[in-house]
Amino acid sequence: MLPKGLFQKPKNELESSDKYAQSAMPSVPDEMCVSCPGCRKTLVLGELTDNCHVCPKCGHHFRMNARQRINLICDADSFEELFGELETKDLIHFPGYEKKLKHARLESAEKEAVICGSGKIGGFACALFVMEPYFMMGSMGTVVGEKITRTFEYAIEHRLPVIGFTLSGGARMQEGILSLMQMAKTSGAVKRHSDAGLLYITVLTDPTTGGVSASFAMEGDIILAEPGALIGFAGPRVIEQTIRQKLPPGFQRAEFVQKKGFVDAIVNRREEKAYLKKLLGFHASMGDE
């Protein structure tokens, strides 16, 4: 029997199929892709960045670092950072805290878990603070509380509204009672700002929990939230283990919290700047009357 393919014309190098067929299909390096936790689709990082870090397939809101959020919300070249020189010290000599701080600074490229400053949103001047997820998950220590308090004091002095983007796992345990004291300290600053007749808007992002949710995060005159954001004091897992009951679907998510009356509106990140501009404009016109 003659061997199969005996009279078949041999292919030259350019026709050699496997290599040619594969090269015709574009390949994207793994480091340029990310899997969406909402719909499990693979997304190209560039596409995600262009879409404000929101999945174009299902609308899942990925976390953004503080600088990215400032660039998204503030008018170009309008943001001026305040109190950026403040840096945390290991005040109670908590074991391993210095090492954690060093790692957090390297991971986030920031000195602390919040960035404060002044800027403009749609032409309206305001003071703002934005919490940094990659610095110990935005945990609140003495410097975070001090910077936010100073931001409100700056806003009172300059007659500015405050916009706050919250994201936190809560008070920083490595600073003990000193971190818990920031709840009262920041709340006092919010009250003085309110007494001066000035507007305070909070935007709750995923997650806003612990001592931050129990203080300045939920004290805004207007409280907004991003879709799907986890909002609460203790996390769902802790609550389930404590009460030994299964929680309802979506418990502590922004949509659930809004139904209970704790959030005024849920705003897609792509619409946040326009929404804040409208609120600031309304407040400015009320002040003119």
Residue frames as qw, qx, qy, qz and C-alpha x, y, z in Angstrom:
[[0.000, 0.889, 0.458, 0.000, 0.00, 0.00, 0.00],
 [0.394, 0.513, -0.036, 0.761, 1.31, 3.44, -0.93],
 [0.299, -0.340, -0.502, 0.737, 1.94, 5.80, 2.00],
 [0.063, 0.864, 0.498, -0.046, -0.70, 8.49, 2.53],
 [0.047, -0.953, 0.040, 0.297, 0.24, 11.90, 1.10],
 [0.716, -0.115, 0.427, 0.541, 2.91, 10.50, -1.22],
 [0.392, 0.456, 0.446, 0.663, 1.83, 12.76, -4.12],
 [0.154, -0.932, -0.315, 0.090, 0.94, 15.79, -1.98],
 [0.430, 0.683, -0.129, 0.576, 2.97, 18.90, -2.83],
 [0.572, -0.334, -0.441, 0.605, 5.23, 19.76, 0.14],
 [0.085, -0.966, -0.232, -0.073, 4.52, 23.13, 1.78],
 [0.481, 0.461, -0.275, 0.693, 7.20, 25.77, 1.91],
 [0.321, -0.143, -0.577, 0.738, 8.04, 27.65, 5.13],
 [0.215, -0.046, 0.039, -0.975, 5.53, 30.43, 4.50],
 [0.651, -0.172, -0.452, -0.586, 2.75, 27.88, 4.07],
 [0.409, -0.042, -0.858, 0.308, 3.63, 25.82, 7.07],
 [0.352, -0.600, -0.535, -0.480, 0.29, 26.02, 8.72],
 [0.561, -0.588, -0.517, 0.269, 0.53, 25.96, 12.50],
 [0.406, -0.309, -0.116, 0.852, 2.88, 28.86, 12.95],
 [0.015, 0.195, 0.370, 0.908, 1.18, 30.95, 10.25],
 [0.380, -0.581, -0.619, -0.367, -2.36, 30.27, 11.48],
 [0.521, -0.592, -0.453, 0.415, -1.49, 31.16, 15.07],
 [0.329, -0.207, 0.003, 0.921, 0.29, 34.38, 14.16],
 [0.074, -0.419, -0.503, -0.753, -2.78, 35.52, 12.26],
 [0.477, -0.721, -0.485, -0.133, -4.67, 35.66, 15.57],
 [0.036, 0.719, -0.317, 0.618, -3.73, 38.58, 17.83],
 [0.701, -0.322, -0.569, 0.284, -2.42, 37.55, 21.24],
 [0.211, -0.833, 0.109, -0.500, -2.55, 39.71, 24.35],
 [0.367, 0.263, -0.743, 0.493, -0.01, 39.18, 27.15],
 [0.492, -0.508, -0.701, 0.091, -1.55, 37.94, 30.40],
 [0.336, -0.348, -0.360, 0.798, -0.30, 40.97, 32.33],
 [0.109, -0.013, -0.218, -0.970, -2.44, 43.21, 30.08],
 [0.505, -0.338, -0.619, -0.498, -5.64, 41.36, 30.94],
 [0.200, -0.133, 0.674, -0.698, -7.88, 41.11, 33.99],
 [0.243, -0.341, -0.884, -0.206, -10.80, 38.83, 34.81],
 [0.354, -0.402, 0.014, -0.844, -13.98, 40.59, 35.88],
 [0.039, 0.007, 0.898, -0.438, -15.28, 39.19, 39.22],
 [0.513, 0.255, 0.285, -0.768, -18.80, 40.15, 38.18],
 [0.816, 0.409, -0.014, -0.409, -19.21, 38.35, 34.84],
 [0.785, -0.256, 0.512, 0.238, -15.92, 36.38, 34.64],
 [0.680, 0.710, 0.100, 0.152, -15.14, 37.91, 31.25],
 [0.675, -0.217, 0.110, 0.696, -11.53, 38.64, 30.36],
 [0.175, 0.970, 0.162, -0.041, -10.94, 42.36, 29.84],
 [0.634, 0.361, -0.078, 0.679, -8.00, 44.23, 28.38],
 [0.404, -0.509, -0.353, 0.673, -6.60, 46.70, 30.93],
 [0.120, -0.036, 0.231, 0.965, -6.56, 49.55, 28.43],
 [0.291, -0.446, -0.629, -0.566, -10.25, 49.04, 27.68],
 [0.491, -0.604, -0.587, 0.224, -11.02, 48.99, 31.41],
 [0.346, -0.336, -0.139, 0.865, -9.06, 52.19, 32.04],
 [0.035, -0.144, -0.396, -0.906, -10.85, 53.99, 29.22],
 [0.456, -0.502, -0.592, -0.435, -14.16, 52.95, 30.78],
 [0.325, -0.648, 0.277, -0.631, -13.38, 54.50, 34.22],
 [0.043, 0.237, -0.925, 0.295, -12.46, 51.06, 35.62],
 [0.673, 0.141, 0.415, -0.596, -16.01, 49.83, 35.08],
 [0.399, 0.019, 0.878, 0.264, -16.58, 46.50, 33.31],
 [0.333, 0.225, -0.326, -0.856, -18.20, 47.27, 29.92],
 [0.349, -0.106, -0.885, -0.290, -19.92, 43.87, 29.98],
 [0.443, -0.514, -0.733, 0.046, -21.66, 43.81, 33.37],
 [0.164, -0.833, -0.059, -0.525, -20.96, 47.20, 34.98],
 [0.786, -0.460, -0.256, 0.323, -18.84, 45.87, 37.86],
 [0.016, 0.957, -0.183, 0.222, -16.92, 48.74, 39.49],
 [0.811, 0.077, -0.332, 0.476, -13.26, 47.86, 39.97],
 [0.467, -0.777, -0.117, 0.406, -11.29, 49.61, 42.69],
 [0.464, 0.760, -0.047, 0.453, -9.34, 52.70, 41.69],
 [0.560, -0.216, -0.329, 0.729, -6.42, 54.24, 43.48],
 [0.097, -0.779, -0.353, 0.508, -6.89, 57.73, 44.91],
 [0.127, -0.455, 0.347, 0.810, -4.91, 59.56, 42.21],
 [0.063, 0.213, 0.813, 0.539, -6.91, 57.91, 39.43],
 [0.064, -0.708, -0.698, 0.083, -10.14, 58.96, 41.09],
 [0.143, -0.707, -0.086, 0.688, -8.95, 62.55, 41.55],
 [0.102, -0.227, 0.575, 0.779, -8.02, 62.72, 37.86],
 [0.006, 0.409, 0.853, 0.325, -11.45, 61.35, 36.96],
 [0.148, -0.766, -0.598, 0.185, -13.46, 63.74, 39.15],
 [0.212, -0.737, -0.050, 0.640, -11.53, 67.02, 39.24],
 [0.510, 0.858, 0.017, -0.064, -11.19, 69.46, 36.37],
 [0.824, 0.304, -0.098, 0.468, -7.82, 69.24, 34.62],
 [0.468, 0.292, -0.273, 0.788, -4.94, 70.80, 36.58],
 [0.344, -0.694, -0.077, -0.628, -7.29, 72.13, 39.27],
 [0.838, -0.484, -0.251, 0.027, -6.36, 69.81, 42.15],
 [0.180, 0.682, -0.504, 0.499, -3.90, 71.07, 44.74],
 [0.739, -0.246, -0.606, 0.159, -2.88, 68.61, 47.43],
 [0.293, -0.749, 0.250, -0.539, -2.97, 69.65, 51.08],
 [0.656, -0.546, 0.444, -0.274, -1.24, 68.16, 54.14],
 [0.902, 0.326, -0.282, -0.032, 0.71, 65.69, 51.99],
 [0.263, 0.598, -0.644, 0.398, 3.72, 65.96, 54.30],
 [0.639, -0.418, 0.425, -0.486, 1.96, 64.21, 57.21],
 [0.610, 0.266, -0.745, -0.059, 3.25, 60.71, 57.83],
 [0.838, -0.460, -0.147, -0.253, 2.31, 58.00, 60.31],
 [0.083, 0.552, -0.746, 0.363, 4.55, 57.07, 63.25],
 [0.657, -0.204, -0.726, 0.005, 4.41, 53.86, 65.29],
 [0.251, -0.643, 0.214, -0.691, 3.10, 55.65, 68.38],
 [0.778, -0.439, 0.267, -0.361, 2.32, 52.62, 70.53],
 [0.025, -0.531, 0.844, 0.075, 5.15, 50.41, 69.22],
 [0.887, 0.127, 0.240, -0.373, 2.82, 47.78, 67.81],
 [0.574, -0.288, 0.705, 0.302, 4.78, 44.65, 66.71],
 [0.488, 0.220, 0.707, 0.461, 5.45, 44.65, 62.96],
 [0.240, 0.859, 0.369, -0.262, 3.70, 47.97, 62.32],
 [0.074, -0.742, 0.374, 0.552, 6.76, 49.72, 60.90],
 [0.282, -0.106, 0.848, 0.435, 7.18, 46.89, 58.40],
 [0.305, 0.611, 0.731, 0.005, 3.50, 47.08, 57.40],
 [0.108, 0.891, 0.095, -0.430, 3.76, 50.83, 56.89],
 [0.167, -0.537, 0.608, 0.560, 6.84, 50.43, 54.72],
 [0.300, 0.184, 0.885, 0.306, 5.09, 47.80, 52.60],
 [0.239, 0.771, 0.560, -0.186, 1.96, 49.97, 52.29],
 [0.028, 0.823, -0.164, -0.543, 4.01, 52.96, 51.10],
 [0.186, -0.309, 0.776, 0.517, 5.72, 50.82, 48.47],
 [0.280, 0.377, 0.873, 0.131, 2.49, 49.21, 47.29],
 [0.168, 0.839, 0.500, -0.135, 0.48, 52.42, 47.05],
 [0.464, 0.319, 0.092, 0.821, 3.26, 54.95, 46.34],
 [0.255, -0.784, -0.152, -0.546, 1.51, 57.15, 48.93],
 [0.123, 0.364, -0.640, 0.666, 2.47, 58.28, 52.43],
 [0.308, 0.069, 0.692, -0.649, -0.96, 57.59, 53.90],
 [0.198, 0.336, 0.915, 0.105, -4.39, 56.09, 53.26],
 [0.212, 0.843, 0.476, -0.133, -6.07, 59.36, 52.26],
 [0.381, 0.138, 0.221, 0.887, -5.25, 62.20, 49.87],
 [0.014, -0.807, -0.473, 0.352, -6.72, 65.61, 50.67],
 [0.321, -0.043, 0.271, 0.907, -6.79, 68.85, 48.74],
 [0.330, 0.636, 0.276, -0.641, -8.79, 71.50, 46.95],
 [0.250, 0.019, 0.732, 0.634, -9.95, 71.53, 43.37],
 [0.463, 0.275, -0.021, -0.842, -12.79, 72.20, 40.97],
 [0.333, 0.227, 0.911, 0.085, -15.54, 69.91, 39.73],
 [0.242, 0.672, 0.620, 0.324, -17.29, 71.26, 36.67],
 [0.168, 0.602, 0.039, 0.779, -15.95, 74.70, 37.51],
 [0.556, -0.746, -0.094, -0.354, -17.17, 74.66, 41.12],
 [0.200, 0.544, -0.670, 0.464, -14.49, 74.99, 43.82],
 [0.850, -0.442, -0.118, -0.261, -14.48, 72.46, 46.64],
 [0.186, -0.580, 0.773, -0.179, -12.30, 70.72, 49.19],
 [0.918, 0.055, -0.247, -0.306, -12.07, 66.95, 48.88],
 [0.339, -0.509, 0.787, -0.083, -10.56, 63.86, 50.38],
 [0.841, 0.257, -0.366, -0.304, -10.14, 60.51, 48.64],
 [0.701, -0.476, 0.521, -0.104, -9.23, 57.32, 50.50],
 [0.349, 0.583, -0.701, -0.218, -6.54, 55.02, 49.10],
 [0.954, -0.108, -0.022, -0.278, -7.39, 51.29, 48.86],
 [0.853, 0.289, -0.347, 0.262, -3.80, 50.15, 48.39],
 [0.115, 0.477, -0.572, 0.657, -2.58, 51.64, 51.67],
 [0.012, 0.040, 0.881, -0.472, -3.70, 49.09, 54.25],
 [0.070, -0.521, -0.806, -0.273, -7.18, 49.04, 52.65],
 [0.111, -0.627, -0.168, -0.752, -7.83, 52.66, 53.54],
 [0.579, -0.503, -0.582, 0.269, -7.68, 51.92, 57.27],
 [0.102, -0.884, -0.050, -0.453, -8.13, 54.95, 59.53],
 [0.676, -0.225, -0.374, 0.593, -5.25, 55.88, 61.81],
 [0.266, -0.711, -0.236, 0.607, -4.20, 59.11, 63.48],
 [0.174, -0.284, 0.376, 0.865, -2.84, 60.72, 60.32],
 [0.013, -0.406, -0.763, -0.503, -5.93, 59.81, 58.26],
 [0.222, -0.772, -0.575, 0.157, -8.13, 61.41, 60.93],
 [0.295, -0.603, -0.011, 0.742, -5.86, 64.46, 61.17],
 [0.159, -0.041, 0.546, 0.822, -5.80, 65.04, 57.42],
 [0.094, -0.565, -0.732, -0.369, -9.58, 64.74, 57.07],
 [0.289, -0.767, -0.423, 0.385, -10.12, 67.03, 60.06],
 [0.260, -0.455, 0.184, 0.832, -7.76, 69.63, 58.60],
 [0.111, 0.251, 0.682, 0.678, -9.60, 69.37, 55.26],
 [0.170, -0.756, -0.624, -0.096, -12.86, 70.37, 56.93],
 [0.339, -0.720, -0.156, 0.585, -11.11, 73.21, 58.79],
 [0.254, -0.153, 0.448, 0.844, -9.62, 74.42, 55.50],
 [0.002, -0.489, -0.723, -0.488, -13.10, 74.25, 53.91],
 [0.241, -0.810, -0.480, 0.235, -14.59, 76.32, 56.76],
 [0.335, -0.557, 0.091, 0.755, -11.88, 78.95, 56.40],
 [0.069, -0.164, 0.546, 0.819, -12.34, 79.20, 52.63],
 [0.568, 0.321, 0.280, -0.704, -16.13, 78.70, 52.62],
 [0.360, 0.309, -0.758, -0.447, -15.97, 75.54, 50.51],
 [0.920, -0.090, 0.024, -0.380, -18.16, 72.44, 50.24],
 [0.265, -0.479, 0.836, 0.028, -16.42, 69.11, 50.97],
 [0.871, 0.218, -0.291, -0.331, -16.60, 66.03, 48.75],
 [0.375, -0.516, 0.759, -0.133, -15.40, 62.83, 50.41],
 [0.792, 0.223, -0.503, -0.263, -14.75, 59.49, 48.67],
 [0.568, -0.509, 0.568, -0.309, -14.70, 56.81, 51.34],
 [0.864, 0.193, -0.460, -0.063, -13.13, 53.37, 51.18],
 [0.097, -0.581, 0.672, -0.448, -11.95, 51.60, 54.30],
 [0.621, -0.131, -0.773, 0.032, -11.77, 48.40, 56.27],
 [0.565, -0.757, -0.322, -0.063, -12.22, 50.50, 59.43],
 [0.293, -0.903, 0.301, -0.090, -10.05, 51.84, 62.23],
 [0.603, 0.513, -0.582, 0.182, -6.39, 50.77, 62.16],
 [0.853, -0.484, -0.191, -0.028, -5.87, 48.23, 64.94],
 [0.742, 0.121, -0.242, 0.613, -2.11, 48.88, 65.03],
 [0.100, 0.414, -0.188, 0.885, -2.85, 52.29, 66.59],
 [0.239, -0.318, -0.813, 0.426, -5.30, 51.05, 69.21],
 [0.036, -0.755, -0.551, 0.353, -7.49, 53.61, 70.96],
 [0.122, -0.495, 0.189, 0.839, -5.74, 56.43, 69.08],
 [0.020, -0.092, -0.733, -0.674, -7.33, 55.24, 65.84],
 [0.128, -0.601, -0.789, -0.016, -10.78, 54.95, 67.44],
 [0.151, -0.630, -0.271, 0.712, -10.48, 58.54, 68.70],
 [0.082, -0.111, 0.465, 0.874, -10.45, 59.69, 65.07],
 [0.058, -0.537, -0.798, -0.266, -14.15, 58.84, 64.81],
 [0.204, -0.817, -0.429, 0.328, -15.03, 61.57, 67.31],
 [0.303, -0.480, 0.191, 0.801, -12.38, 63.95, 65.99],
 [0.089, 0.105, 0.642, 0.755, -13.57, 63.82, 62.37],
 [0.120, -0.655, -0.735, -0.128, -17.24, 63.92, 63.43],
 [0.240, -0.733, -0.261, 0.581, -16.56, 67.12, 65.36],
 [0.176, -0.294, 0.398, 0.851, -15.00, 68.67, 62.26],
 [0.001, -0.382, -0.779, -0.496, -18.02, 67.64, 60.17],
 [0.182, -0.756, -0.597, 0.197, -20.33, 69.29, 62.73],
 [0.216, -0.622, -0.001, 0.752, -18.38, 72.58, 62.70],
 [0.110, -0.037, 0.626, 0.772, -18.47, 72.56, 58.89],
 [0.093, -0.556, -0.784, -0.258, -22.23, 71.97, 58.97],
 [0.225, -0.748, -0.420, 0.461, -22.75, 74.73, 61.54],
 [0.171, -0.428, 0.247, 0.852, -21.00, 77.09, 59.12],
 [0.590, 0.583, 0.221, -0.513, -23.78, 76.37, 56.61],
 [0.200, 0.570, -0.677, -0.420, -21.56, 74.44, 54.19],
 [0.907, 0.177, -0.121, -0.363, -22.31, 71.37, 52.10],
 [0.272, -0.459, 0.845, 0.020, -20.76, 67.94, 52.70],
 [0.865, 0.267, -0.175, -0.387, -21.25, 65.14, 50.14],
 [0.451, -0.419, 0.786, 0.051, -19.94, 61.61, 50.67],
 [0.752, 0.356, -0.419, -0.362, -19.47, 59.01, 47.94],
 [0.705, -0.370, 0.586, -0.149, -19.31, 55.53, 49.47],
 [0.604, 0.495, -0.577, -0.240, -17.17, 53.13, 47.47],
 [0.970, -0.141, -0.167, -0.107, -16.37, 49.45, 47.93],
 [0.446, -0.573, -0.687, 0.019, -15.85, 48.75, 50.80],
 [0.100, -0.555, 0.240, -0.790, -16.87, 51.39, 53.36],
 [0.759, -0.377, -0.529, -0.040, -16.93, 49.62, 56.72],
 [0.627, -0.212, -0.462, 0.590, -15.94, 49.77, 60.38],
 [0.280, -0.593, -0.311, 0.688, -15.14, 53.01, 62.17],
 [0.068, -0.087, 0.360, 0.926, -15.22, 55.01, 58.93],
 [0.255, -0.426, -0.700, -0.514, -18.81, 53.98, 58.19],
 [0.431, -0.647, -0.592, 0.210, -19.69, 54.74, 61.83],
 [0.272, -0.598, -0.112, 0.745, -18.35, 58.29, 61.59],
 [0.081, 0.543, -0.183, -0.815, -17.66, 60.70, 58.73],
 [0.052, 0.027, 0.840, 0.539, -18.72, 58.38, 55.87],
 [0.107, -0.555, -0.808, -0.165, -22.38, 58.40, 56.92],
 [0.174, -0.638, -0.383, 0.645, -22.52, 62.03, 58.08],
 [0.175, 0.064, 0.424, 0.886, -22.82, 63.71, 54.70],
 [0.402, 0.345, 0.209, -0.822, -25.69, 66.06, 53.89],
 [0.814, 0.389, -0.169, -0.397, -26.02, 64.00, 50.72],
 [0.524, -0.377, 0.760, 0.070, -24.81, 60.38, 50.70],
 [0.721, 0.486, -0.326, -0.371, -24.08, 58.77, 47.34],
 [0.681, -0.318, 0.657, 0.059, -22.76, 55.27, 46.65],
 [0.284, 0.420, -0.711, -0.487, -21.28, 53.37, 43.74],
 [0.870, 0.011, -0.233, -0.435, -23.20, 50.31, 42.48],
 [0.905, 0.010, -0.417, 0.077, -22.51, 47.14, 44.43],
 [0.161, 0.569, -0.546, 0.593, -20.38, 48.82, 47.10],
 [0.615, -0.354, -0.670, 0.217, -20.17, 47.00, 50.44],
 [0.111, -0.554, 0.173, -0.807, -21.41, 49.38, 53.14],
 [0.758, -0.524, -0.347, -0.176, -21.75, 48.57, 56.82],
 [0.376, -0.785, 0.441, -0.217, -20.02, 48.30, 60.17],
 [0.550, -0.305, 0.775, 0.060, -19.19, 44.61, 60.56],
 [0.266, 0.286, -0.727, -0.565, -18.83, 42.48, 57.43],
 [0.800, -0.046, -0.236, -0.550, -21.53, 39.96, 56.38],
 [0.698, 0.115, -0.694, 0.132, -19.38, 36.98, 57.36],
 [0.116, 0.151, -0.653, 0.733, -18.90, 38.29, 60.91],
 [0.540, -0.086, 0.159, -0.822, -22.63, 38.96, 61.26],
 [0.822, 0.031, -0.453, -0.344, -23.56, 35.48, 60.01],
 [0.563, 0.112, -0.734, 0.364, -21.14, 33.86, 62.45],
 [0.075, -0.141, 0.518, -0.840, -22.51, 36.00, 65.31],
 [0.614, 0.031, 0.196, -0.764, -26.25, 35.54, 64.76],
 [0.312, -0.067, 0.945, 0.072, -25.87, 32.04, 63.22],
 [0.564, 0.608, 0.486, -0.277, -28.26, 32.89, 60.41],
 [0.499, 0.224, 0.513, 0.662, -27.92, 33.20, 56.66],
 [0.057, 0.527, 0.092, -0.843, -28.20, 36.82, 55.50],
 [0.621, 0.657, 0.380, -0.197, -30.48, 37.80, 52.59],
 [0.682, 0.317, 0.319, 0.576, -28.94, 38.17, 49.10],
 [0.267, 0.669, 0.121, 0.683, -27.21, 41.51, 48.54],
 [0.533, -0.788, -0.270, 0.145, -27.13, 42.31, 52.26],
 [0.440, -0.703, 0.094, 0.551, -25.03, 45.44, 52.96],
 [0.456, 0.213, 0.466, 0.728, -24.57, 46.19, 49.27],
 [0.001, -0.092, 0.011, 0.996, -25.35, 49.73, 48.12],
 [0.387, -0.255, -0.563, -0.684, -28.71, 48.80, 46.61],
 [0.539, -0.445, -0.707, 0.107, -29.84, 47.08, 49.84],
 [0.333, -0.321, -0.369, 0.806, -28.61, 49.97, 51.99],
 [0.113, -0.088, -0.237, -0.961, -30.42, 52.49, 49.78],
 [0.474, -0.415, -0.661, -0.407, -33.72, 50.62, 50.29],
 [0.540, -0.500, -0.569, 0.366, -33.21, 50.97, 54.04],
 [0.053, -0.966, -0.217, -0.134, -32.81, 54.75, 53.66],
 [0.617, -0.614, 0.124, 0.476, -29.10, 55.14, 54.43],
 [0.384, -0.114, 0.477, 0.782, -28.05, 56.17, 50.91],
 [0.332, 0.601, 0.171, -0.707, -29.67, 58.95, 48.88],
 [0.717, 0.616, -0.121, -0.304, -28.63, 57.80, 45.40],
 [0.771, -0.169, 0.508, 0.345, -26.54, 55.19, 43.64],
 [0.360, 0.860, -0.171, -0.319, -24.45, 56.77, 40.92],
 [0.914, 0.259, 0.111, 0.292, -22.47, 54.98, 38.22],
 [0.558, -0.493, 0.151, 0.650, -18.83, 56.06, 38.28],
 [0.392, 0.262, 0.478, 0.741, -19.00, 57.28, 34.70],
 [0.091, -0.759, -0.424, -0.485, -21.70, 59.74, 35.74],
 [0.547, -0.565, -0.400, 0.470, -20.24, 60.86, 39.08],
 [0.317, -0.116, 0.038, 0.941, -18.56, 64.03, 37.90],
 [0.162, -0.380, -0.445, -0.794, -21.70, 65.30, 36.16],
 [0.525, -0.614, -0.583, -0.085, -23.83, 64.35, 39.18],
 [0.521, -0.463, -0.294, 0.654, -21.52, 66.13, 41.64],
 [0.173, 0.100, 0.210, 0.957, -21.37, 69.17, 39.37],
 [0.312, -0.550, -0.529, -0.566, -25.17, 69.37, 39.43],
 [0.584, -0.630, -0.474, 0.192, -25.27, 69.13, 43.24],
 [0.466, -0.286, -0.100, 0.831, -22.52, 71.73, 43.69],
 [0.038, 0.274, 0.354, 0.893, -24.25, 74.06, 41.25],
 [0.428, -0.646, -0.547, -0.317, -27.55, 73.72, 43.08],
 [0.592, -0.565, -0.350, 0.457, -25.87, 74.45, 46.41],
 [0.353, -0.073, 0.079, 0.929, -24.02, 77.48, 44.96],
 [0.128, -0.453, -0.436, -0.767, -27.25, 78.93, 43.57],
 [0.531, -0.674, -0.512, -0.027, -28.98, 78.46, 46.94],
 [0.565, -0.402, -0.210, 0.689, -26.13, 80.31, 48.61],
 [0.208, 0.185, 0.243, 0.929, -26.57, 83.28, 46.26],
 [0.264, -0.649, -0.551, -0.453, -30.17, 83.83, 47.32]]
